Every structure is written in structure tokens, then in C-alpha cells.
Amino acid sequence: MDPTRHSSNSLSSEECILISEKKQSLEYSRLVAVALDDKMIYAFFVLAHSLFSTSSKPFSLLVGYFSGHLKLSYQKKIRDFANLIGLSLTLIELSPNSEFTERRHLTITTFSKFVIADKISAPHLWLDLDTIARPGWEAFFDHLEKAPSSKKLVVAKKLKSPQTRFEGFNAGVLGWTNQPRVEWITALRLLPEKRFSSEQFLFNKLYSGSTHAVEAKFNFLSSWHALTNELSKALIVHYSGPVKPWHLADRHRNAWTKINSSWDFWFTAEKALLGDPKVQPALYHLTNLRRRALFSGRLHTGKGALAGWILRILAVLGPLGVPAVWALQRRKAL
């Protein structure tokens, strides 16, 4: 199969399984799965381009979305983008479960990794959309292929840091093996209220003892940015939490990289996207999406809400926000 071809029609689960199984027989059967909604459309383009532009071998990208959560115009933009750069891409429409809820900065799209894994029985790499890929990310496929047959998931180790405030593994980067998936709807229904929107808690509950751990460089959390030696080795950088690089206005970016240097990797990936000659026919639409992305964060008043409000206020203030960012940078340097 020509790696520059792509399929962009919405498929039934049976068709998806058939396609994924066919891909396994191909030399370049390397499948990456993501999911998005209207709020995350711009982040998708940055991630997809970072994957494509840094890959040394062909791979296929499967993009899922829940019914009613991705505009038809955005679906067309995704297909057009794949055509422009020669990306092998399949769009699939997913049906949300009535148990899915939204809480704090999380939307129901966070549960799509369960739904897609149930549809796609073949091994594949799952990436949250708040990630970017750097050269060498494809080595994850080698770990996925060589994972012990008893393991259901390949996950990244966590680093020792005051910012590591979770138990188990982070679920933003997952390697699904060909082992059967664990039934999860029942467990979701039984979760306590405060955990009901945490797919990471659910993953750790369901797959404890069934994971194969690889180096943290395959899921380097941006909150670990102070670990500069490890940051330099990162192959997949994950901007977990409520604030994202695309929420920050251009005028604050240089200063912000002194607050969190990992954000520079996302800015570099975005620059590569917008500067790619193949992408120029879509530049007008991408620029519009980029502006909208500044205000795409889901604001709330719960735990961890302050940072999201700060970036939203900075976006509204424009140049008047420069002193505030300068003060944050100075506080970080002290």
C-alpha cells in the first residue's frame, strides 16, 4: 500500500477492526490513535504534523471523535490536511456512553481511548492530544512489539519529582498490545464521585499488574521541566493539566519558556507546522483556529483552576499582561 494514501471516511467498528488487522500484515503496520473534539482541533494539527515530520518510516493515524462533538467543517479540514502532507489517516465516529461525564478541565473525549481500544483489537499507540512528538518517538513501536505476551499495556515510567502527584502510571501515552481489553464500563459506574471523570485512575485500577514499563522519555510530563537532563531526552512531551501551550499568546512565549522550558518544544512543533510549504494552502484556516485556541480552555472553579484563569486573563489583557508574566518569570528565577 502506498503510505501517502489515506482513508478519511467514518467507519463502523467492524470496518475499523478489519482495517487494523490488514495493517498488521503490512511492513509499516504502525498505528497511532488519537481523539479530539471542537475544542482541541488546533492542537490536533500541531501533534499530527509533529508525528509526520519527525517519522522515519510510514505510520497510520486513526482519529476518533464522539458524535456531535466535531463539526463537519473540522472533519473536512482534517481530511484536507492529511491530503496536503500525505498522511495516512482514518476518521472514525464514536458513540459516547451515558456514563461519561465532564469535570473540571476534562471533557468526555478523555474516555475515547477506551472506546477506540475496544474497536481496534490490533496493537497501537494511543496519544493524548496535548502531546507533541520529537525525532525518535517511533522507538515506542519497538517496545510495543517486544512487550511480554502477558502484558496488556505499555506505559512510561514516572520520574521522581515533587511534581509527580499521582499513583501508578500516566495514561496520556499508552501502547495497546494484542491482548484482550479489560471490561471497564462496570468499573466506571462504581467509581466514587470525585474520581468519576478520571480515566487515569480507572486505567490504573483496571490494568495494575498488566503493564510493561518503558523509559519516561516516551511520556515526559511538562511539570517535570526542572529535570533538564531528562527533558533533553524526551521523545514525547505531554502537557498534562488544565493549561496548554496553545492557550498562551505569542507575546508571552519567550518569557514563559523561562518559567517552563518544556513549552518551547510545543512552540517549535507549531512553528514547523506553520512554516511547512505543504501546509501553506491551509495556512489561513490554521491561523484562524490558532486564534480561537487561545480561548479554548475549559474554565472551572475547582482544584487546579487558577492557572487556567491566569492564561485566559492574559489572553484578554493583551500587552497589558506583559508585567504579570514578567513578575511570574522573576518569581520563578528567585
C-alpha positions as CSV (number, residue, x, y, z in Angstrom):
1,M,0.0,0.0,0.0
2,D,1.2,3.5,-0.8
3,P,1.9,5.2,2.5
4,T,0.7,8.5,1.1
5,R,-2.8,7.3,0.6
6,H,-5.4,7.8,3.3
7,S,-8.9,6.8,4.1
8,S,-11.0,9.6,5.6
9,N,-14.5,8.1,5.7
10,S,-16.3,7.4,9.0
11,L,-16.2,3.7,9.6
12,S,-18.2,1.1,11.6
13,S,-16.4,-0.8,14.3
14,E,-16.3,-3.9,12.1
15,E,-14.6,-2.0,9.3
16,C,-12.2,-0.4,11.8
17,I,-11.2,-3.9,13.1
18,L,-10.8,-5.2,9.6
19,I,-8.6,-2.3,8.6
20,S,-6.4,-2.5,11.7
21,E,-5.9,-6.3,11.1
22,K,-5.0,-5.7,7.5
23,K,-2.4,-3.1,8.6
24,Q,-0.7,-5.6,10.8
25,S,0.2,-7.7,7.8
26,L,1.9,-4.7,6.2
27,E,5.6,-3.8,6.6
28,Y,4.7,-0.4,8.0
29,S,1.9,-1.6,10.2
30,R,2.4,1.1,12.8
31,L,-0.9,2.6,14.1
32,V,-1.2,5.8,16.2
33,A,-4.7,6.6,17.6
34,V,-5.9,10.0,18.9
35,A,-9.3,11.6,19.5
36,L,-10.5,15.2,19.5
37,D,-13.4,17.5,19.7
38,D,-14.1,21.0,18.6
39,K,-12.0,22.5,21.4
40,M,-8.9,20.5,20.5
41,I,-8.8,20.9,16.8
42,Y,-5.8,23.2,16.6
43,A,-3.8,21.0,19.0
44,F,-4.5,18.1,16.7
45,F,-2.8,19.7,13.7
46,V,0.3,20.5,15.7
47,L,0.6,17.0,17.1
48,A,-0.2,15.3,13.7
49,H,2.4,17.3,11.9
50,S,5.0,16.7,14.7
51,L,4.4,12.9,14.3
52,F,4.6,13.1,10.5
53,S,7.5,15.4,10.1
54,T,9.7,13.5,12.6
55,S,8.9,10.0,11.5
56,S,11.5,7.9,9.5
57,K,9.0,5.3,8.4
58,P,5.3,5.3,7.3
59,F,2.7,5.1,10.0
60,S,-1.1,5.4,10.0
61,L,-3.1,7.8,12.1
62,L,-6.6,6.9,13.4
63,V,-8.6,9.9,14.6
64,G,-11.7,9.3,16.7
65,Y,-14.4,11.7,17.7
66,F,-17.7,11.4,19.5
67,S,-21.0,12.0,17.6
68,G,-21.9,15.7,17.7
69,H,-18.6,16.8,19.2
70,L,-16.6,17.6,15.9
71,K,-18.1,19.9,13.3
72,L,-18.4,18.7,9.8
73,S,-16.2,21.6,8.6
74,Y,-13.5,20.5,11.0
75,Q,-13.7,16.9,9.7
76,K,-13.1,18.3,6.2
77,K,-10.2,20.3,7.4
78,I,-8.6,17.2,8.9
79,R,-9.1,15.3,5.6
80,D,-7.7,18.2,3.6
81,F,-4.7,18.5,5.9
82,A,-3.9,14.7,5.5
83,N,-4.1,15.1,1.7
84,L,-1.7,18.1,1.8
85,I,1.1,16.4,3.7
86,G,0.5,12.9,2.5
87,L,-0.6,11.5,5.9
88,S,-2.3,8.1,6.1
89,L,-5.4,8.9,8.1
90,T,-8.7,7.3,9.0
91,L,-11.6,9.2,10.8
92,I,-14.0,7.2,12.9
93,E,-17.2,8.4,14.6
94,L,-17.6,7.1,18.1
95,S,-20.8,6.7,20.2
96,P,-20.5,8.2,23.7
97,N,-21.6,6.2,26.7
98,S,-24.2,7.7,29.0
99,E,-21.8,7.1,31.9
100,F,-19.3,9.7,30.5
101,T,-19.2,12.9,32.5
102,E,-17.3,16.2,32.3
103,R,-15.5,17.6,35.3
104,R,-13.0,20.5,35.7
105,H,-10.9,20.8,32.6
106,L,-11.8,17.3,31.3
107,T,-14.4,16.6,28.6
108,I,-16.0,13.3,27.6
109,T,-13.4,13.0,24.9
110,T,-10.9,11.8,27.5
111,F,-12.8,8.5,27.6
112,S,-12.4,7.9,23.9
113,K,-9.2,5.9,24.4
114,F,-11.3,3.2,26.0
115,V,-13.8,3.2,23.1
116,I,-11.2,3.1,20.4
117,A,-9.2,0.3,22.1
118,D,-12.4,-1.7,22.2
119,K,-12.9,-1.2,18.5
120,I,-9.3,-1.7,17.4
121,S,-8.0,-5.1,18.5
122,A,-4.6,-4.6,16.8
123,P,-1.6,-3.2,18.8
124,H,-1.5,0.6,18.6
125,L,0.0,3.7,20.2
126,W,-2.5,6.0,21.9
127,L,-1.6,9.7,22.4
128,D,-3.5,12.4,24.2
129,L,-3.8,15.5,22.0
130,D,-1.8,17.6,24.5
131,T,1.4,15.9,23.4
132,I,4.0,16.5,20.7
133,A,6.5,14.1,19.1
134,R,10.2,14.6,18.7
135,P,12.6,12.7,16.5
136,G,12.9,9.1,17.9
137,W,9.4,8.8,19.1
138,E,8.9,5.8,16.8
139,A,11.1,3.7,19.0
140,F,7.9,3.2,21.1
141,F,6.7,0.7,18.4
142,D,9.7,-1.5,19.1
143,H,8.8,-1.6,22.7
144,L,5.2,-2.4,21.8
145,E,6.2,-5.2,19.5
146,K,8.6,-6.7,22.1
147,A,6.3,-6.4,25.2
148,P,5.9,-9.6,27.1
149,S,2.9,-11.6,25.9
150,S,1.2,-11.4,29.3
151,K,1.1,-7.6,29.3
152,K,-1.9,-5.6,28.0
153,L,-0.5,-2.1,28.1
154,V,2.9,-0.5,27.5
155,V,3.3,2.6,29.7
156,A,6.0,5.1,30.6
157,K,7.7,5.1,34.0
158,K,7.3,8.2,36.1
159,L,10.1,10.4,37.3
160,K,10.9,11.2,40.9
161,S,9.8,14.8,41.4
162,P,7.8,17.0,43.7
163,Q,5.5,17.4,40.7
164,T,4.8,13.7,40.5
165,R,1.5,13.8,42.3
166,F,-0.2,10.6,41.0
167,E,-0.1,6.9,41.8
168,G,0.7,4.3,39.2
169,F,1.2,5.5,35.6
170,N,0.1,8.4,33.5
171,A,-2.5,7.4,30.8
172,G,-1.6,10.1,28.2
173,V,0.6,7.7,26.2
174,L,-0.4,4.1,26.0
175,G,0.7,1.2,24.0
176,W,-2.1,-1.3,23.5
177,T,-0.9,-4.8,22.9
178,N,-2.9,-7.5,21.1
179,Q,-4.1,-8.9,24.5
180,P,-7.8,-8.7,25.3
181,R,-9.1,-5.4,26.7
182,V,-10.4,-5.3,30.2
183,E,-14.2,-4.5,30.6
184,W,-14.4,-1.0,32.0
185,I,-18.0,0.2,32.0
186,T,-18.9,-1.6,35.2
187,A,-15.8,-0.2,36.9
188,L,-16.6,3.3,35.7
189,R,-20.1,3.1,37.2
190,L,-18.7,2.1,40.6
191,L,-16.1,4.9,40.8
192,P,-16.6,7.4,43.7
193,E,-17.9,10.8,42.7
194,K,-14.5,12.6,43.0
195,R,-12.9,10.0,40.6
196,F,-15.7,9.8,38.1
197,S,-14.1,11.8,35.4
198,S,-10.6,10.4,35.9
199,E,-9.8,8.0,33.2
200,Q,-6.2,7.7,34.6
201,F,-7.5,6.4,37.9
202,L,-9.6,3.9,36.1
203,F,-6.7,2.7,33.9
204,N,-4.6,2.1,37.0
205,K,-7.4,0.3,38.7
206,L,-8.1,-2.0,35.7
207,Y,-4.6,-2.7,34.4
208,S,-2.5,-2.8,37.6
209,G,-0.1,-5.8,37.2
210,S,-0.7,-6.0,33.4
211,T,1.6,-3.2,32.2
212,H,5.1,-3.2,30.7
213,A,7.0,-0.1,31.7
214,V,9.4,1.8,29.3
215,E,11.5,4.9,29.8
216,A,9.9,8.2,30.9
217,K,11.1,9.9,27.7
218,F,8.1,8.4,25.9
219,N,5.7,10.3,28.2
220,F,7.6,13.2,29.7
221,L,5.2,15.4,31.6
222,S,5.7,19.1,31.3
223,S,5.5,19.5,35.0
224,W,8.9,17.7,35.2
225,H,10.6,20.6,33.2
226,A,13.1,21.3,36.1
227,L,14.7,17.9,35.3
228,T,16.6,19.4,32.4
229,N,18.7,16.3,31.6
230,E,15.6,14.1,31.3
231,L,13.8,16.9,29.4
232,S,16.6,16.9,26.8
233,K,16.0,13.2,26.1
234,A,12.2,13.5,25.8
235,L,10.7,11.9,22.7
236,I,7.0,12.5,23.5
237,V,6.3,15.6,25.7
238,H,2.9,15.6,27.4
239,Y,1.3,18.9,28.5
240,S,-1.0,17.4,31.1
241,G,-3.2,19.5,33.3
242,P,-5.6,22.4,32.6
243,V,-3.2,24.8,30.9
244,K,-1.8,24.2,27.4
245,P,0.7,26.0,25.3
246,W,-1.9,27.0,22.7
247,H,-3.7,29.0,25.5
248,L,-0.7,31.4,25.7
249,A,-0.5,34.5,23.4
250,D,2.6,34.9,21.3
251,R,3.9,38.0,23.1
252,H,4.4,36.0,26.3
253,R,6.1,32.9,24.8
254,N,9.7,33.9,25.3
255,A,9.2,34.8,28.9
256,W,7.1,31.7,29.5
257,T,9.8,29.3,28.3
258,K,11.9,30.6,31.2
259,I,9.1,29.6,33.5
260,N,8.6,26.2,31.9
261,S,11.2,25.3,29.3
262,S,9.3,22.3,28.1
263,W,6.7,24.5,26.4
264,D,9.4,25.5,23.9
265,F,9.1,22.1,22.3
266,W,5.5,22.7,21.5
267,F,6.2,26.2,20.2
268,T,8.9,24.7,18.0
269,A,6.5,22.0,16.7
270,E,3.9,24.7,15.9
271,K,6.5,26.7,14.1
272,A,7.4,23.7,11.9
273,L,3.7,23.2,11.1
274,L,3.0,26.8,10.1
275,G,6.3,27.0,8.1
276,D,5.8,23.8,6.2
277,P,5.4,24.6,2.4
278,K,3.0,21.7,2.0
279,V,0.7,23.3,4.6
280,Q,0.6,26.8,3.0
281,P,-2.8,26.2,1.3
282,A,-4.4,25.7,4.7
283,L,-2.5,28.5,6.5
284,Y,-5.4,30.9,6.6
285,H,-7.7,28.3,8.3
286,L,-4.9,27.3,10.7
287,T,-4.3,30.9,11.7
288,N,-8.0,31.3,12.5
289,L,-8.0,28.1,14.5
290,R,-4.9,29.3,16.3
291,R,-6.6,32.4,17.5
292,R,-9.6,30.5,18.7
293,A,-7.4,28.1,20.5
294,L,-6.4,30.9,22.9
295,F,-9.8,30.8,24.4
296,S,-10.5,27.0,24.1
297,G,-9.6,26.1,27.7
298,R,-12.4,24.7,29.8
299,L,-12.5,27.0,32.8
300,H,-13.7,25.9,36.2
301,T,-13.5,26.8,39.9
302,G,-12.3,23.5,41.3
303,K,-8.8,22.3,42.3
304,G,-6.1,23.5,39.9
305,A,-8.3,26.1,38.3
306,L,-6.1,29.2,38.9
307,A,-3.5,28.5,36.2
308,G,-6.3,28.3,33.6
309,W,-7.8,31.6,34.7
310,I,-4.4,33.2,34.6
311,L,-3.8,32.3,30.9
312,R,-7.3,33.3,30.0
313,I,-6.8,36.7,31.6
314,L,-3.5,37.1,29.8
315,A,-5.2,36.4,26.5
316,V,-7.8,39.1,27.2
317,L,-5.4,41.7,28.5
318,G,-3.1,41.6,25.5
319,P,0.0,43.8,26.0
320,L,-1.3,44.8,29.4
321,G,-0.5,41.3,30.6
322,V,3.3,41.6,30.0
323,P,4.1,42.9,33.5
324,A,2.2,40.0,35.1
325,V,4.2,37.4,33.0
326,W,7.4,39.3,33.9
327,A,6.5,39.0,37.6
328,L,5.9,35.3,37.2
329,Q,9.2,34.8,35.4
330,R,11.0,36.8,38.1
331,R,9.4,34.8,40.9
332,K,10.5,31.6,39.1
333,A,14.1,32.8,39.0
334,L,14.3,33.7,42.7
